Amino acid sequence: MSNVITMGEVAARTLADEMRRDPTIWVLGEDVQAGGIFAQYKGLFQEFGAARVVNTPIAESTIMGAGLGAALVGTRPVIEMRIADFVMPAIDELVNQIAKVRYMFGGQARASVVVRVPHGLHPGSAAQHSQVIESWFVNVPGLVVAAPSTALDLAGLLRTALRCDDPVVFFEPKAMFKNVADMLGDWPAIPFGKAERRREGKDVTIVSWAQAMPAAIEAAAALSADGVEADLLDLRTLWPWDSEAVLASAARTGRALVVQEGVGASGFGAEVAVTIAEHSAARVRRLASPRIPVPFAPTLEDVCFIRPGMIVAAAKEMVAG
Amino acid sequence: MPAADLSADHLFDLYRRMKTIRVFEDTCVAAHKAGEIPGYIHSSAGQEAVPVGVCAVLTREDRITSTHRGHGHGLAKGADLERMMLELYGRVGGLCGGKGGSMHVADFSVGMLGANGIVAGGIPIAVGAAQGLRLFGSQAVVACFFGDGAVNRGPFMEGLNWAAVYGLPVLFVCEDNTFSAFTHSSTTTAGPGPLARAQACGVAGERVDGNDVIAVRAAAERLVGEMRAGGGPRFLWCRTYRFSGHVSIDPATYRKQEDLDAALKRDPLLVTRGQLGDAAAADAIDAEVEAEIARVQDIARKAPYPPRAEAFDDVQDIGSPAVEAAR
């Protein structure tokens, strides 16, 4: 018997499980009663009603800030941001308030919220609907940052996010929500800070996460066909991140290629690369998007994507060099 | 405003609370100027009738949110005086363990959800707190203090709309002290004022003399009563005047001396003294308050600073810097 469903439905079913378990979990955001724009809230309104699945005005500051206020009185809000670009009107509430209430109030308060942020390059979506910004939030003390790339990881990390007391910024790969997978068995909680090895190899370490992963997987298969075995790690969470697994792999292969969707300058790939450089003798390279806004026309937009061929070429250069 | 419906004891209590805030503010500003308190102080001297009048009708279960000028809100809600002084001094035992200081005083044990360094920052938090309390079936209400500067920020409009849409029991208290930082708010604010903006969102309310604690209390009692009866949000516009500069180091040269002189004649403490009609009793309260503040200041001066290692506590559980540092 199969259970072929979309990643969006996996997210919705996982959240429903957790809402049944914990009556303090509730959802607020735009259009969540309709199931969300990626079906990631499908069926929740029908099961839990308007008190726990709250349709909000298009008012990002208050969606984020009200979530915090509700957390400060003991509930566990799931704050839906629709897409990453819309976090910007709520950045004060996330960065100045949510990330800091526990610290600046000396431990009196917890902001136990999960901020769900569909992110990533999305064809034809241009400069304000296609950004990749998870790196920004790694720079903010107080926040946990998750960025899964598979349905099983999304489910497992979402469970962990809903059960922990820290604020979690939960980036979801929006171009992959409609991907289907056969989701047999349980979808257990996955701890933060543990990378997943997608392929084992001895020649070159490839580190990636989120929407860059499918290209990295394809590239690793192509490399293998050409006799280059890549050790491919999916970080899954960026704070905390699994530096131990990355450093161990880099020490073994002596070469580490960091592959990041989104602007490279000051991006999280730089953090990974410098950590490898500081703690190992491995050679390091980075692939990332150029520092331009995401353009619209397909020929222009293409320069932002990390394609499998680019990863293959970079890895081969490293192995040859 | 007749004081007939308030007991003398209650009015003396309101006066004592106002006096406590005044002496606390003046003491902390002086201590800052003397180099004892780091950073800077946003004094609420002149505005004491607003938090004291509003919090007089709130229960311990009710919550408040506050501003960067938040000592008075905390003290009026019942925050511990000694621990607040320790916090301003940045010492062990402070309300926030020395991590927050003046701008982030908070006492969750009495429902004070924190001062806030961002103008209008408390407004979304207040409406969300009311929403969360409702989810638990709580009857508590939330009072949201903000200044006249905040009414020009987006979250003000968002919060009013939000509270009205969901019918949340939030009392929006505009503590209009006339200035947005260094600027007279009349020069940067369009229209007939904050109450009209609230009414445009369907939030009813009142305008009140913010220097008259009896008037503030009476208005808050009416509005909170309507909220507790299920009437949804209400708005209270309190006109008052900031006696100090924006911060303790601001000489406020942008303001006319005659305006300040006129405001000082309407000092809320003088107004309340007049209503009390018992100067000797008020003098006795003054002396007690001054002694108490001197006592807690002495404690704060002698308390140790927190140890360096505490800088790494209470950031987060998962991926905490303390764990990172130990690696």
Interface residues (C-beta under 8 A of the other chain):
Chain A: T24 W26 L28 A51 R52 V54 T56 P57 A59 S61 T62 M64 G65 A66 G67 L68 G69 A70 A71 L72 V73 G74 T75 P77 P89 D92 E93 N96 Q97 V101 R102 Y103 M104 F105 G106 G107 Q108 A109 P141 G142 L143 V144 C164 D165 D166 P167 F192 G193 W239 P240
Chain B: R63 T65 G94 L95 C96 G97 G98 K99 G100 H104 A106 D107 F108 S109 L113 G114 N116 G117 I118 G121 I123 P124 I125 A126 V127 G128 A129 A130 Q131 G132 L133 L135 F136 S138 G154 P155 E158 G159 N161 W162 V165 Y166 D313 D314 V315 Q316 D317 I318 G319 P321
